[in-house]
Amino acid sequence: MRGMTDASVTADNSPATDPKATPPMSAKEEAVDTVRFLALLAVAVLIFRSFFLSPFNIPSESMQPRLLIGDYLLVNKMAYGYSRYSLPFSIPLIPGHLFARTPERGDVVVFKAPPQNRDDWIKRVIGLPGDTVQVRDGIVWINGEPLKREPMADFVIPVTENMIEAARANNALPCYEMQFEEIGPNGQRQCRYRQFKETMPNGKSYAVLDIVDLPVDNTVPYKVPEGSVFLMGDNRDRSADSRVRMEEGGLGGAVPMKNLVGHALVGMFSTDGSASWINPISWFTAARWERIGEGF
């Protein structure tokens, strides 16, 4: 036909083959490509969690009232530098303590707990290298000066499913002792504890619980070694921390700063433990939405 000059159409009216066209991948090639993508994604996630931000969940009452069982946090891994404990399973790929930075008093830190250096714990920094720390009648003294401590309104918390599970696992009671448990206005079990506002020399304040007299309410003066920090839980009666000997499940003194994994940054989720996998509605009712987004 006159005027038909399109070279891409052959005499049988079928499109011409483009010599530059990419042939379709075989099923094997697609599988290899998918595996390669997933491997790269896993490496990217591993790097991000090792050096930038990582999630952490709260399994105990040691940091009440600030942190509750069932809280999930984001931890800033860049805050105090990097060591082998920054990596999954503490793989010894990082020599020493790179880009080390000393935390501030009052920081809430995640760290690898001695002596095994395997489990992640969370406590508050009380003493820095060279400080002398002592507890007298529940009052913390730093370098011969007592921290200011003021009474606050009682801390009241509902007894939740995850509190009951944690108590059962430790052969304990959800509210520490029966005298601290009561029935609230809505008929639900709740715990009531004495609460205090503690203030650091740098002006940082936070709430602590100190409800009974225990041996750790009175300690001998302890000088924090160089390169270490003295750590305590905000719940002074339920925290195995730097005050407690290793033989009794505590830290046995200060913790090397190379063990610090990161600084608690923000709460990203919280649940009371009542969710059920077979009931999707409970995933929402169990969430403590008011705790999401709380910073440190």
Secondary structure, 3 states (H helix, E strand, C coil): CCCCCCCCECCCCCECCCCCCCCCCCHHHHHHHHHHHHHHHHHHHHHHHHHCEEEEECCCCCCCCCCCCCEEEEEECCCCCECHHHCHHHCCCCCCCECCCCCCCCCEEEEECCCCCCCEEEEEEEECCCCEEEEECCEEEECCEECEEEEEEEEEEECCHHHHHHHHHCCCCCCCCHHHEEECCCCCEEEEEEEEEEECCCCCEEEEECCCCCHHHCCCCEECCCCEEEEECCECCCCCCCCCCHHHCCCCCCEEHHHEEEEEEEEEEEECCCCECCEHHHHHHCECHHHCCCEC
